[in-house]
Amino acid sequence: MLLGSLGILHLILLLLINIVPLEEL
C-alpha cells in the first residue's frame, strides 16, 4: 500500500512538472 501511494504521488509530481516546467519557476 505504501509503494502504491508513493507511485501515485510520483505520477502527480511528474504531471505538475510537465504542466509547469522547472525552468519557468
SEROVEX-969146 format. One record per residue: residue number from 1; x, y, z of N, C-alpha, C, O in turn. Coordinates in steps of 0.001 Angstrom, whole numbers, plus 524288, in hexadecimal, padded with zeros to 5 digits. Layout:
{nr->NUM; nX->X; nY->Y; nZ->Z; caX->X; caY->Y; caZ->Z; cX->X; cY->Y; cZ->Z; oX->X; oY->Y; oZ->Z} $
...
***
This chain:
{nr->1; nX->8034A; nY->7FB4D; nZ->80000; caX->80000; caY->80000; caZ->80000; cX->8036C; cY->804E2; cZ->80000; oX->8023B; oY->808B5; oZ->7FD57} $
{nr->2; nX->807AB; nY->804BC; nZ->802FF; caX->80B37; caY->80937; caZ->80327; cX->80D91; cY->80A30; cZ->7FDCE; oX->80DE8; oY->80EA6; oZ->7FC0A} $
{nr->3; nX->80F36; nY->805F2; nZ->7FB33; caX->81196; caY->80688; caZ->7F601; cX->80DA0; cY->808C6; cZ->7F22B; oX->80F05; oY->80BE3; oZ->7EEC8} $
{nr->4; nX->808B8; nY->80736; nZ->7F2AD; caX->804A1; caY->80933; caZ->7EF35; cX->803D9; cY->80F04; cZ->7F004; oX->80349; oY->811F7; oZ->7EC42} $
{nr->5; nX->803D2; nY->810AC; nZ->7F4F7; caX->80323; caY->81639; caZ->7F62F; cX->807AB; cY->81963; cZ->7F3F8; oX->806E0; oY->81D8C; oZ->7F1B2} $
{nr->6; nX->80C6D; nY->81762; nZ->7F4A4; caX->8110E; caY->81A21; caZ->7F2A4; cX->810CE; cY->81A77; cZ->7ECBA; oX->8124C; oY->81E6D; oZ->7EA72} $
{nr->7; nX->80EF1; nY->8165C; nZ->7EA42; caX->80E80; caY->8164F; caZ->7E48C; cX->80ABD; cY->81A82; cZ->7E2B2; oX->80BCB; oY->81D45; oZ->7DEE8} $
{nr->8; nX->8063E; nY->81AFA; nZ->7E577; caX->80260; caY->81EF0; caZ->7E410; cX->804AA; cY->82460; cZ->7E4C0; oX->803FE; oY->827BD; oZ->7E161} $
{nr->9; nX->8075C; nY->82542; nZ->7E91A; caX->809C0; caY->82A61; caZ->7EA1E; cX->80DCA; cY->82B96; cZ->7E5F0; oX->80E38; oY->83007; oZ->7E425} $
{nr->10; nX->810C3; nY->8279A; nZ->7E464; caX->814C8; caY->82856; caZ->7E060; cX->8124A; cY->829FF; cZ->7DB33; oX->81441; oY->82D7B; oZ->7D887} $
{nr->11; nX->80DE2; nY->8276D; nZ->7D9CD; caX->80B30; caY->828C3; caZ->7D4F2; cX->80929; cY->82E58; cZ->7D529; oX->80975; oY->83132; oZ->7D14D} $
{nr->12; nX->80712; nY->82FF1; nZ->7D9BC; caX->80511; caY->83548; caZ->7DA58; cX->8097D; cY->83931; cZ->7D9AE; oX->808D7; oY->83D33; oZ->7D71A} $
{nr->13; nX->80E0A; nY->83802; nZ->7DC09; caX->81289; caY->83B87; caZ->7DB92; cX->81430; cY->83C02; cZ->7D5E0; oX->81568; oY->84049; oZ->7D40D} $
{nr->14; nX->8143B; nY->8379F; nZ->7D30D; caX->815C2; caY->837C5; caZ->7CD85; cX->811F1; cY->83B20; cZ->7CA66; oX->8138A; oY->83E1D; oZ->7C6FC} $
{nr->15; nX->80CD7; nY->83A9C; nZ->7CB99; caX->808EB; caY->83DB7; caZ->7C8CF; cX->809B5; cY->8437F; cZ->7C9E8; oX->80965; oY->846B6; oZ->7C658} $
{nr->16; nX->80ABA; nY->844D8; nZ->7CECF; caX->80B91; caY->84A5D; caZ->7D03F; cX->8105F; cY->84C81; cZ->7CD7A; oX->81057; oY->850F1; oZ->7CB9F} $
{nr->17; nX->81489; nY->84957; nZ->7CD2E; caX->81957; caY->84B0C; caZ->7CA92; cX->81857; cY->84BDD; cZ->7C4C4; oX->81A6B; oY->84F82; oZ->7C26A} $
{nr->18; nX->81520; nY->84870; nZ->7C26E; caX->813EA; caY->848F7; caZ->7BCDC; cX->8109C; cY->84DCD; cZ->7BBD9; oX->81151; oY->8506F; oZ->7B7E3} $
{nr->19; nX->80D03; nY->84EFC; nZ->7BF63; caX->80995; caY->85384; caZ->7BEBD; cX->80CAB; cY->85890; cZ->7BFA4; oX->80C2C; oY->85C54; oZ->7BCB0} $
{nr->20; nX->80FDA; nY->85891; nZ->7C3C3; caX->812F7; caY->85D40; caZ->7C501; cX->818C3; cY->85BD5; cZ->7C51C; oX->81AD0; oY->85A32; oZ->7C924} $
{nr->21; nX->81B64; nY->85C7A; nZ->7C0A2; caX->820F6; caY->85B36; caZ->7C040; cX->82416; cY->85DF8; cZ->7C47D; oX->822F1; oY->8626E; oZ->7C5DE} $
{nr->22; nX->82818; nY->85B43; nZ->7C694; caX->82B58; caY->85D88; caZ->7CAAF; cX->82E23; cY->86271; cZ->7C8CF; oX->82F70; oY->865D8; oZ->7CBF2} $
{nr->23; nX->82F0E; nY->862D3; nZ->7C3B8; caX->831DA; caY->86753; caZ->7C18C; cX->82EBC; cY->86C59; cZ->7C23A; oX->830FD; oY->87095; oZ->7C295} $
{nr->24; nX->82978; nY->86BE5; nZ->7C26B; caX->82635; caY->87090; caZ->7C2E3; cX->825CF; cY->87261; cZ->7C88B; oX->8244B; oY->876D5; oZ->7C98B} $
{nr->25; nX->82726; nY->86F02; nZ->7CC3D; caX->826B9; caY->87070; caZ->7D1C8; cX->82B18; cY->8741C; cZ->7D35F; oX->82B5D; oY->875BA; oZ->7D7E4} $
***
